[in-house]
Amino acid sequence: MVAHPDDLAYGCSAAIAAWTDAGREVAHVPATRGEAGIDTLDPAICGPLREREQRAAAAVVGVGTVEFLDRRDGVIEYGSALRRDIAAAIRRHRPELVVTLNHRDTWGGVAWNTPDHVAVGRATLDAAADAGNRWILPELAEQGLQPWNGVRWVAVAGVPAAPRTPSTPGRAWTARCAHCSNTAPASRR
């Protein structure tokens, strides 16, 4: 559960490749299509481009399911609606492990984090518990999404103390490279 299409590729694609190689099912769930991520591209062009890149990057590391939550890039706000969308995805995919991105205000106290990362990270931490509580989001059960309290771990990628998994660096690099639209020089973003 991350904010943008390339967050998982840059954040933990080597670990994901190792998990899929070991037979684990993995789903990528970005909140947005990254449509506001490249300053020189109109969002109507950028979003579909970055969606294609995300699907290609996911395929490189063995992920067959990519589900976008269709939040608007750059303006995600923490709240019950975001928690509900993430809890619904958890109930649909029924994971034991949920990976999200840094939910803190900074990257190790060095650089500011984006509001989208902060909101989605915080909401994911809360939604992992919400997904298993039938009383918090009863409307999800009415939609056929039964509570799932099988989340055993929530891992936060991109924090200073996060462990590194360099087991498949070649595929991790290839997955990152699938996001070629977002590797333009800063002047083009």
C-alpha positions as CSV (number, residue, x, y, z in Angstrom):
1,M,0.0,0.0,0.0
2,V,1.9,3.0,-1.3
3,A,1.1,6.4,-2.7
4,H,2.6,6.3,-6.2
5,P,3.3,3.8,-8.9
6,D,7.1,3.8,-8.5
7,D,7.2,3.7,-4.7
8,L,7.4,-0.1,-4.4
9,A,10.0,-0.4,-7.2
10,Y,12.3,2.0,-5.5
11,G,11.4,0.9,-2.0
12,C,11.5,-2.8,-1.9
13,S,11.5,-4.6,-5.3
14,A,14.4,-6.9,-4.4
15,A,12.4,-8.2,-1.4
16,I,9.3,-8.6,-3.5
17,A,11.2,-10.6,-6.1
18,A,12.5,-12.9,-3.4
19,W,9.0,-13.4,-2.0
20,T,7.5,-14.2,-5.4
21,D,10.4,-16.5,-6.2
22,A,9.6,-18.4,-3.0
23,G,6.0,-18.8,-4.2
24,R,4.3,-16.0,-2.3
25,E,1.5,-14.1,-3.9
26,V,2.0,-10.4,-3.9
27,A,-0.3,-7.6,-5.0
28,H,0.8,-4.0,-5.6
29,V,-1.7,-1.4,-4.4
30,P,-0.7,2.2,-5.3
31,A,-3.2,4.9,-4.1
32,T,-2.7,7.0,-7.2
33,R,-1.6,6.6,-10.8
34,G,1.1,9.2,-10.3
35,E,-0.5,11.6,-12.7
36,A,0.9,14.7,-11.1
37,G,4.5,13.3,-10.9
38,I,6.0,14.7,-14.0
39,D,5.7,18.5,-14.4
40,T,6.2,18.5,-18.1
41,L,3.5,15.9,-18.8
42,D,-0.2,16.6,-18.7
43,P,-1.8,14.4,-16.0
44,A,-4.1,12.8,-18.6
45,I,-1.0,11.5,-20.4
46,C,1.2,11.0,-17.3
47,G,-1.3,8.8,-15.4
48,P,-1.7,6.1,-18.0
49,L,2.0,6.1,-18.8
50,R,2.9,5.6,-15.1
51,E,0.2,3.0,-14.8
52,R,1.7,1.0,-17.7
53,E,5.2,1.4,-16.1
54,Q,3.9,0.1,-12.7
55,R,2.3,-3.0,-14.4
56,A,5.6,-3.6,-16.2
57,A,7.7,-3.2,-13.1
58,A,5.4,-5.5,-11.1
59,A,5.7,-8.2,-13.8
60,V,9.5,-8.0,-13.6
61,V,9.4,-9.0,-9.9
62,G,6.7,-11.6,-10.4
63,V,3.6,-9.6,-9.2
64,G,0.5,-10.4,-11.2
65,T,-2.0,-8.2,-9.4
66,V,-1.8,-4.4,-9.5
67,E,-4.8,-2.5,-8.1
68,F,-5.0,1.3,-8.1
69,L,-7.1,3.0,-5.5
70,D,-7.7,6.0,-7.9
71,R,-6.8,8.7,-5.4
72,R,-5.7,12.0,-6.9
73,D,-1.9,12.4,-7.0
74,G,-0.4,15.1,-4.9
75,V,-3.4,15.8,-2.7
76,I,-4.1,12.7,-0.7
77,E,-5.4,13.4,2.7
78,Y,-5.4,11.1,5.8
79,G,-8.8,10.2,7.0
80,S,-11.5,7.6,7.3
81,A,-12.2,7.4,3.6
82,L,-8.6,6.6,2.8
83,R,-8.5,4.1,5.7
84,R,-11.7,2.5,4.3
85,D,-10.2,2.2,0.8
86,I,-7.0,0.6,2.1
87,A,-8.9,-1.7,4.5
88,A,-11.1,-2.8,1.6
89,A,-8.0,-3.7,-0.4
90,I,-6.6,-5.7,2.6
91,R,-9.9,-7.5,2.9
92,R,-9.8,-8.3,-0.9
93,H,-6.2,-9.5,-1.0
94,R,-6.0,-11.0,2.5
95,P,-2.3,-10.6,3.1
96,E,-0.2,-11.7,6.1
97,L,2.3,-8.9,5.4
98,V,1.5,-5.4,4.3
99,V,4.3,-3.1,3.1
100,T,3.9,0.6,3.0
101,L,6.3,3.5,2.6
102,N,7.7,6.0,5.2
103,H,4.9,7.7,7.0
104,R,7.1,10.1,8.8
105,D,7.5,13.8,8.1
106,T,11.1,13.4,6.9
107,W,13.4,10.9,5.3
108,G,15.7,10.2,8.3
109,G,15.6,13.9,9.4
110,V,17.4,14.9,6.2
111,A,14.7,15.7,3.6
112,W,11.0,16.3,3.8
113,N,8.7,13.5,2.9
114,T,5.7,14.1,0.5
115,P,2.3,14.6,2.0
116,D,1.0,11.6,-0.1
117,H,3.6,9.2,1.5
118,V,2.8,10.5,5.0
119,A,-1.0,10.1,4.5
120,V,-0.9,6.7,2.8
121,G,1.6,5.3,5.3
122,R,-0.3,6.4,8.3
123,A,-3.6,5.2,6.9
124,T,-2.1,1.9,6.0
125,L,-0.9,1.3,9.6
126,D,-4.4,2.1,10.8
127,A,-6.3,0.2,8.0
128,A,-4.4,-3.0,8.8
129,A,-6.2,-3.1,12.1
130,D,-9.4,-1.7,10.7
131,A,-9.6,-4.5,8.1
132,G,-10.1,-7.1,10.9
133,N,-12.6,-5.1,12.9
134,R,-16.2,-5.8,11.8
135,W,-17.5,-2.8,13.7
136,I,-15.3,-0.1,12.3
137,L,-16.2,-0.5,8.6
138,P,-19.5,-2.5,8.5
139,E,-20.3,-1.2,5.0
140,L,-17.4,-3.3,3.6
141,A,-19.0,-6.5,4.8
142,E,-22.2,-5.4,3.2
143,Q,-20.2,-5.2,-0.1
144,G,-19.0,-8.8,0.4
145,L,-15.6,-7.9,1.9
146,Q,-15.5,-9.9,5.2
147,P,-13.2,-8.8,8.0
148,W,-9.6,-10.0,7.7
149,N,-7.5,-10.0,10.8
150,G,-4.8,-12.1,9.3
151,V,-2.3,-9.2,8.8
152,R,0.6,-10.4,11.0
153,W,3.1,-7.7,10.0
154,V,3.1,-4.2,8.6
155,A,6.6,-3.3,7.2
156,V,7.5,0.3,6.6
157,A,10.0,0.7,3.7
158,G,12.2,3.8,3.4
159,V,12.8,4.5,7.1
160,P,16.4,4.6,8.4
161,A,16.2,1.4,10.4
162,A,14.6,-0.6,7.6
163,P,16.4,-3.8,6.8
164,R,17.8,-4.2,3.3
165,T,17.2,-7.2,1.1
166,P,19.7,-7.3,-1.8
167,S,18.9,-10.8,-2.8
168,T,17.8,-10.1,-6.4
169,P,19.5,-6.7,-7.3
170,G,19.3,-7.4,-11.1
171,R,15.5,-7.7,-11.1
172,A,15.1,-4.9,-8.6
173,W,17.1,-2.6,-10.9
174,T,15.0,-3.7,-13.9
175,A,11.8,-3.0,-12.0
176,R,13.0,0.5,-11.2
177,C,14.0,1.1,-14.8
178,A,10.4,0.2,-15.9
179,H,9.5,3.6,-14.4
180,C,11.5,5.4,-17.0
181,S,9.1,8.4,-17.2
182,N,10.0,9.4,-13.7
183,T,13.8,9.2,-14.2
184,A,14.0,12.5,-16.1
185,P,16.3,15.2,-14.9
186,A,14.7,17.4,-12.2
187,S,14.1,20.2,-14.7
188,R,11.7,17.9,-16.5
189,R,9.7,16.7,-13.5
